[in-house]
Amino acid sequence: MDTCTKCPDHLWSNMNRDTCIPKMISYLSYEDLLGMCLTVVSVLLFLLTCLVTLILMKHRNTPVVKANNRNLSFILLISLKMCFLCSLIFIGYPHKVTCILRQTVFGITFSISVSAILAKTVTVVIAFNATNPRSRLKLWVGTRTSYLVLLICSSIQVIICVVWLGSSPPFPQENMQDKVGEIVAECNDGSQVAFYSVLGYMGFLAFVSFLIAFLARNLPDTFNEAKYITFSMLVFCSVVWISFIPAYLSTKGIYVVAMEIFAILASSFGLLGCIFIPKCYVILIRPEMNIKVELHVTDLLYNRVF
């Protein structure tokens, strides 16, 4: 004890307490079992989304695909592919570029997805209410309104990310406080206000989509997607807000990254499954029902799921 020497922050004493050795550096790696499993799941879900896209492209002129603006559906599918792939950026040793891309790509792609769903919901409401001869909503019927909603809502998230990167961008750091004798290589979010603004804006878009879709779920329209959008937004909000944020705040080390990847994959798969699985069910399993009069088979499918 008379000759005790404290090791530097990046070193740790050996078992005999007579020399300092480097601390082990931990991060979510592709070689780890957890990182490998998340990578496989991400790739499989990406391929599943590609398969759904091919199915809808092949049957793009059928009523079930044309319902509620098929172009928005393909934009949504493209953004979901990007969501599944962006989870791979979270795996591996954090560098300056990957730390910047992690949150910004995640925030922008998810905002495009939710904005596309919001645009689809607004399309349903406007199309139904425009049937009234005295309604002024006839001026807003068409693809122009849906693209305008998509552009405005996604652009706001881009502006938030640009302000975030311009003021206090994410950066890599070595965390030596969370675990004794171990260095956790992680990305510091920089501005916590900006990070939670990105999440909060996505939650706001999801809540607005859920509210409008919930109010429009019983509109007497054969092609009404509102009930599916309502359920998808319910899944999205429950995963992101009820599950992810408490777990994100309570975990440490590589499990923080793993929780964020899980939230991305679960939310994206929820949107893919709730909105597009009924369409694929009609196209592949019940093609005889894929006509304007009998398209209500998707309602039967959802009733069975519930």
N, C-alpha and C positions, 0 to 999 in steps of 0.2 A: 504493500500500500504506500510505502514511502516513495517509491519510484513509479507510481502510476502515471501513465500518459494517455490522454484522451485521443482517440482516433479522429481523423478529419471526418467531415460529414459524409463524404462519398466512400469511406472505408468502414470496416467493422472488425472487431477483434475475433481471433480464431478460438477454437475450443480450449486451447491451453492458456489463453489470455496473455500471450507473450509477443504477439505481432498483429499488425493490422492487415486485413485482406479486403479486396474489393467487395462491395455489397452486390447481391444478385439483383439484376434489373429485370423487372417483370412487366409484361404488356401482353395484350391479346394477340397471339401469333397464329399464323396459318398452320403451324406445326402442332399447336395445342389441340387437344381433343375438342374443347369448346369452340375454338376458332374454326376448326375443320368442319364441325357439325353446322355451324352458322353459315359457313361458306357454301356447303352442299345444299342447305335449305334455300339460300338466296338464289343459287343457280337454278334449282328445280322450279322455284316459283317464277323465275324469269322465263324459263322454257314453257311453263304452263300458260303464262300470259301470252307468249308468242303463239302457242297453239290456239288459244281463244281468239286471238287476232286473226289468224288464218281462217278459222271457222266463220267468223263474222264477215271477213273479206269475201270469202267464197259465196256467202249467202247475203251479200250486202243489199240486194234488191228485194228481199223478202220483207213482209210487214214487221216482223219482230225486230229486225235490225234497223229498219227505217224509222221505227218509233222513237220519238223524242230526240231527233237530230242525230243521225248516225255519225256525222263528222265529229261531234263532241264526244261520242263514244270512242272513236279511234284516237282522239287527242287524249282522252282519259287513259286508254290502254297504253299509249306511248309513255305517259307520265308515270304510270304504275311500273312499267319496265324499268324506268330510270330510278324509281324508288327502291326496287329490289336490288338493282346494281349498286346504288349509292351506299348500301349497307356494307359493301366490301371495302369501302374507303376507311371504315372504322377499324378494320383488322390490319394488323401490322404495326411496326414501330412508328410512332408519331413523328412526322417532320413538319416543317413550317407550312409547306404547300398542302399536305393532307389535313392538317389541323384547320386551315382556312376552308378547304373544300368540304370537310365533314358536315358542318352545321349549315353552311350556305346552300350547298347542293340539296341537302335534305330539306331545308326550309322552303326553297323555291319549288322543287319538284312536288312536294306535298301540297303546297299552295295551289299549284296548277291543277292537281288532281281534285282538290276540294272546290276550287273555283269552277272547274268543268262540271262538277256535280251540282253546284249552285246554279250555273247557267242552264243545266238541264231542268232543274226544278222550276226556275223562273219561266222557262219555255212552256212547261205544262200549265202553269197558272195562267199565263198570258193567252195561250191557245184556247183554253176553255172559256175564259171570261170575254174573249174577243168575239164569241159567237153572238153576243148581244148586239143588235143592230145599232144601238145608241152608244156603244162602248167606244172610247177613244183609244183603247188598247190595240185596235186594228192597225194603227200606225206602227206598232212595235212588233207585230207578228213577222217572223222570218228569222233567218240565221244572223242578221246583223245585230240584233239585240243580244243573242246568246254569245256571240264573239266579243261584243263590247263588255259584257259582264265578265267574261273570262279574262280579257285584257286588263281591265281596270283592277280587278281583285288580285291577280297575280303580280301586276306591276307594283302594287303597294308593298307586297312582300319583298320584291326586288329592291325597292327604295330602302326598306328597313335594313336589308342585308348590306347594301352599299354604305349606309350611314354607319353600320356596325364595323365594317372593314376599314372605313375611313377614320373612325374615332379610336376604337380599341379592339383590334382584330384578335382572333384566337392565336395562341402560340404554344409550342411544345415546352414542357417543363418536366423536371425530375422531382417527384414528390417523395420526400424522405420522412414525412411526419406520420403518414397513415399506418405504416407497417415498420416494426422494429427490425433492423438488420436487412432491409430490403428497399430498393429504389423502384418506385412505380413511375414508368415513363407514360405520360399522359398529355392530353391537350388541355390547356387552360382556356376557358371560353372568353377570356378578356373581360368584356363588359357583361356582367350578369343581367343587367337591365335589358340589353339588346337581345341576349339569348332568350329570356323569358318573354320579350316582346314578340319574337318570332313564333314561339310556341303559343303565346296568347292570341296572336292574330290568326293562326291556324284554328285554334279553338273557337274564335269568334266566327270564322267562316263556316266551320262545321255546325255551330249552334244555329246560325241563320239558315243554313241549308236544312237542318233538322226541323226547325220551326216551320218553315214554308212548306216542306214536304209533308210534315205531319198534318198541317191544315188542309193540304190538297190531296191527302191520301184517298179520300172517298169520292173524289170527283168522278162523275159517270162517263169515263173515257176508257175505251178498250185498251189504249196504248199508254195508260197512266203508269209511269214508273215511280210515282211519289212514294208508294208504300215500300218499295225496295230501297229507295234512297233514304227513307226514314230509318229503316233497320240498319243500313250501312253506316249512317251517321251515329246511330246509337252505339254500334260496335266501335267505331272510331273514337268517340268521346270516352267510352268506358275504358278502352285500352290506354289512350294517351293520358287522360286526366285522372281516372280513378286508380289505374294500375301503375302507369309508368312514372309519374311525377313523385309519388311517395317512395316507390322503390329506388328511383334515381337519387333522391335525397338521402336515403338511408344506407346505400351500398357504397363500397370503397374499392379502389384498385381496378382490376380488369373487369370486375362484375358491373361497374358503372357503364362501360362500353358495351358489354354483353346485353345489359338491360335496354340500352338505347337501340341496339340492333334488333332485339326482340320486339320492341314497340314498333319499329319501322316495318318489320316483316308482318307482324300481326295486323296492324292497321291497313297495310296495303292489301293483304290477302282478304281482309274483311270487306274492303271496297270491291275487290275483284269478284269474290264469291257472291256477295249480296246483289250486285247489279247485273253481272254477266252470266252467272251459272243458270238462272232461269231462262235466259235467251238460248244458251247452248242446249239446255234440256229440251226446249221446244224444237230446235233445229235438228238435233241428233236423235232424240228418243221419240218425239211426237211430231214428225214433219207434216202429218196430215192436218194438224191443228194450226199450222203456221199460215193462217189466213185471217183476214181482218175481222171476220164474224166470230171466230172461235178462239181467238188468242187468249181468252180468259183461262186457259190451262195453266199459265204461269201463276195465277192466283191460287189454283188448286195445289200446285207444288209448294208454294209458301205456306199454305194452310197446313200441309203435312209436316213441313219443317217445324212450324210452331207447335 
